[in-house]
Amino acid sequence: MATTYTGKRLLDISGALLGLFFLVPLLPFIIIAIKLDTDGRVIVRLPRISNGKVIHVYKFRSMVKDAHTMKAELIKFNERHDGPFFKIKSDPRVTRVGRILRKTRIDEFPQLINVLTGELALVGPRPHEPSEVLNYPKGYRHLIYAKSGVTGLSQVSGASSLPFLKELELDGFYLNNPSLVLDLKIILKTIEIIFTDPTAV
């Protein structure tokens, strides 16, 4: 198990560094596009649960400033009714540039910093908001204490289109079957989806 952990951490560090290396040339264009589109920070810190505690994951801002304050008035349009998640297909809070960043998954790249700090893994259970994990059924509460991942088995199997319990089931399967080979397959599948069907991750 120690060998698997060491190998996984080495994979995390090398993968995160490689991802950030490819991101650097795009940074000036991303920063300018976000700043010209709407007011607000280029990178935001969003609360998520990983390793049983609240962390703040980094993302390129894809929503209007103070978007979280608009959630209460938009909740009636929520398209998810099978769990605690909130999703609107044409979310009015998402900016024009944000839609492009989300479609290409570029908004997720700053999370590689969280991987380098050890707060996230490249592959792991999907990181959810503190309010969302309160709704985990008893049989899946152990997921809260695992290190969450930038991508994972549930993300490459349908992501937010999955039923709530199916997502938890897949994340539970991943934790019960640790394997560097599985991690590599998930990473390669993530890359494939990004280039062929980015909306699926």
C-alpha positions as CSV (number, residue, x, y, z in Angstrom):
1,M,0.0,0.0,0.0
2,A,2.9,2.4,0.8
3,T,4.4,1.7,-2.6
4,T,1.1,2.5,-4.3
5,Y,0.8,5.7,-2.3
6,T,4.4,6.7,-3.3
7,G,3.7,5.9,-6.9
8,K,0.4,7.8,-6.8
9,R,2.1,10.9,-5.3
10,L,4.9,10.8,-7.9
11,L,2.2,10.5,-10.6
12,D,0.4,13.5,-9.1
13,I,3.4,15.7,-9.0
14,S,4.7,14.8,-12.5
15,G,1.3,15.1,-14.0
16,A,0.5,18.4,-12.4
17,L,3.9,19.9,-13.4
18,L,3.3,18.7,-17.0
19,G,-0.2,20.2,-17.1
20,L,1.0,23.5,-15.7
21,F,3.8,23.6,-18.3
22,F,1.3,23.4,-21.1
23,L,-0.9,26.0,-19.4
24,V,1.8,28.7,-19.1
25,P,1.8,29.8,-22.8
26,L,-2.0,30.3,-22.6
27,L,-2.0,32.3,-19.4
28,P,-1.7,35.8,-20.9
29,F,-4.6,35.1,-23.3
30,I,-6.8,33.6,-20.6
31,I,-6.1,36.5,-18.2
32,I,-6.9,39.1,-20.8
33,A,-10.0,37.4,-22.0
34,I,-11.4,37.0,-18.4
35,K,-10.6,40.6,-17.4
36,L,-12.1,42.1,-20.6
37,D,-15.3,40.0,-20.4
38,T,-16.5,40.9,-16.8
39,D,-15.3,42.4,-13.6
40,G,-13.8,40.1,-10.9
41,R,-10.8,38.0,-10.2
42,V,-9.1,35.9,-12.8
43,I,-8.7,32.9,-10.4
44,V,-11.3,32.1,-7.7
45,R,-11.0,29.8,-4.6
46,L,-14.0,27.5,-4.1
47,P,-14.7,25.5,-1.0
48,R,-14.7,21.8,-1.5
49,I,-14.2,18.7,0.7
50,S,-11.1,16.6,0.5
51,N,-9.4,14.4,3.1
52,G,-12.4,15.1,5.5
53,K,-11.8,18.8,5.6
54,V,-12.7,22.0,3.7
55,I,-10.1,23.1,1.2
56,H,-10.2,25.8,-1.4
57,V,-9.7,24.7,-5.0
58,Y,-8.4,27.1,-7.6
59,K,-10.2,27.7,-10.8
60,F,-10.3,30.3,-13.6
61,R,-13.3,32.4,-13.0
62,S,-16.1,31.3,-15.3
63,M,-19.0,33.1,-13.6
64,V,-20.0,36.7,-13.0
65,K,-18.7,38.4,-9.8
66,D,-20.5,37.2,-6.6
67,A,-22.3,34.5,-8.5
68,H,-22.9,32.5,-5.3
69,T,-25.3,35.2,-4.1
70,M,-27.6,34.5,-7.1
71,K,-28.0,30.8,-6.3
72,A,-31.0,31.3,-4.0
73,E,-33.1,33.0,-6.7
74,L,-32.1,30.5,-9.3
75,I,-32.7,27.3,-7.2
76,K,-36.3,27.0,-8.7
77,F,-34.7,26.3,-12.1
78,N,-32.4,23.5,-10.8
79,E,-32.5,20.5,-13.2
80,R,-31.1,18.0,-10.7
81,H,-33.8,16.4,-8.5
82,D,-32.0,13.2,-7.5
83,G,-29.6,14.7,-4.9
84,P,-28.1,17.8,-3.4
85,F,-26.5,19.1,-6.6
86,F,-27.4,22.3,-8.5
87,K,-27.3,22.5,-12.2
88,I,-28.9,24.7,-14.9
89,K,-28.1,23.9,-18.5
90,S,-27.9,27.6,-19.5
91,D,-26.8,29.0,-16.2
92,P,-27.1,32.9,-16.5
93,R,-24.2,33.3,-14.1
94,V,-21.7,31.8,-16.5
95,T,-19.9,34.4,-18.6
96,R,-19.2,34.3,-22.3
97,V,-15.5,33.5,-21.8
98,G,-16.5,31.2,-19.0
99,R,-18.5,29.0,-21.3
100,I,-15.4,28.5,-23.5
101,L,-13.2,27.8,-20.5
102,R,-15.7,25.2,-19.2
103,K,-16.2,23.6,-22.6
104,T,-12.5,23.2,-23.0
105,R,-12.0,22.4,-19.3
106,I,-9.3,25.1,-19.1
107,D,-11.1,26.5,-16.0
108,E,-10.0,23.4,-14.1
109,F,-6.3,23.7,-14.8
110,P,-5.5,25.8,-11.7
111,Q,-6.5,22.9,-9.6
112,L,-3.2,21.4,-10.5
113,I,-1.8,23.8,-7.9
114,N,-3.9,22.0,-5.3
115,V,-2.4,18.7,-6.5
116,L,1.1,20.0,-6.0
117,T,0.2,21.1,-2.4
118,G,-1.2,17.7,-1.7
119,E,-4.8,18.9,-1.2
120,L,-6.1,17.1,-4.3
121,A,-4.9,14.1,-6.3
122,L,-5.0,13.9,-10.1
123,V,-7.4,11.0,-9.7
124,G,-9.9,10.5,-6.9
125,P,-13.5,11.0,-5.8
126,R,-15.2,14.1,-7.2
127,P,-14.7,17.1,-4.8
128,H,-18.0,18.4,-3.6
129,E,-19.2,21.5,-1.7
130,P,-19.5,21.2,2.1
131,S,-23.3,21.6,1.9
132,E,-23.5,18.7,-0.7
133,V,-21.6,16.1,1.3
134,L,-24.0,16.5,4.2
135,N,-26.5,14.6,2.0
136,Y,-24.3,11.6,1.4
137,P,-26.1,8.4,2.4
138,K,-24.6,6.5,5.4
139,G,-23.0,3.9,3.2
140,Y,-21.0,6.5,1.3
141,R,-19.9,8.9,4.0
142,H,-16.4,7.4,4.0
143,L,-15.9,9.2,0.6
144,I,-15.7,12.4,2.5
145,Y,-12.4,11.3,4.2
146,A,-10.6,10.4,0.9
147,K,-8.4,12.7,-1.1
148,S,-10.6,14.1,-3.9
149,G,-9.3,14.3,-7.5
150,V,-9.2,16.7,-10.3
151,T,-10.6,13.8,-12.4
152,G,-11.9,10.4,-11.4
153,L,-13.9,7.4,-12.4
154,S,-17.3,9.1,-12.0
155,Q,-16.1,12.2,-14.0
156,V,-15.1,10.0,-17.0
157,S,-18.3,7.9,-16.7
158,G,-20.8,10.7,-17.2
159,A,-19.9,13.4,-14.7
160,S,-22.8,15.7,-13.7
161,S,-25.2,13.7,-15.9
162,L,-24.9,10.7,-13.6
163,P,-27.6,10.0,-11.0
164,F,-26.4,11.0,-7.5
165,L,-26.1,7.5,-6.1
166,K,-24.4,6.2,-9.3
167,E,-21.7,8.8,-8.9
168,L,-21.1,7.9,-5.3
169,E,-21.1,4.2,-6.3
170,L,-18.3,4.7,-8.9
171,D,-16.2,6.8,-6.5
172,G,-16.6,4.1,-3.8
173,F,-15.5,1.4,-6.3
174,Y,-12.4,3.5,-7.1
175,L,-11.4,3.7,-3.5
176,N,-11.9,0.0,-2.9
177,N,-9.7,-0.9,-5.9
178,P,-6.6,1.4,-5.7
179,S,-4.4,0.9,-8.8
180,L,-1.9,3.1,-10.6
181,V,-3.0,1.4,-13.8
182,L,-6.5,2.5,-13.2
183,D,-5.3,6.0,-12.5
184,L,-3.5,6.1,-15.8
185,K,-6.5,4.8,-17.6
186,I,-8.7,7.5,-16.1
187,I,-6.2,10.2,-16.9
188,L,-5.9,9.0,-20.5
189,K,-9.7,8.8,-20.8
190,T,-10.0,12.3,-19.4
191,I,-7.6,13.6,-22.1
192,E,-9.5,11.8,-24.8
193,I,-12.9,13.2,-23.6
194,I,-11.4,16.8,-23.4
195,F,-10.4,16.6,-27.1
196,T,-13.5,14.7,-28.4
197,D,-16.4,15.6,-26.1
198,P,-15.3,18.1,-23.4
199,T,-18.9,18.5,-22.1
200,A,-18.8,14.9,-20.9
201,V,-16.2,15.5,-18.1
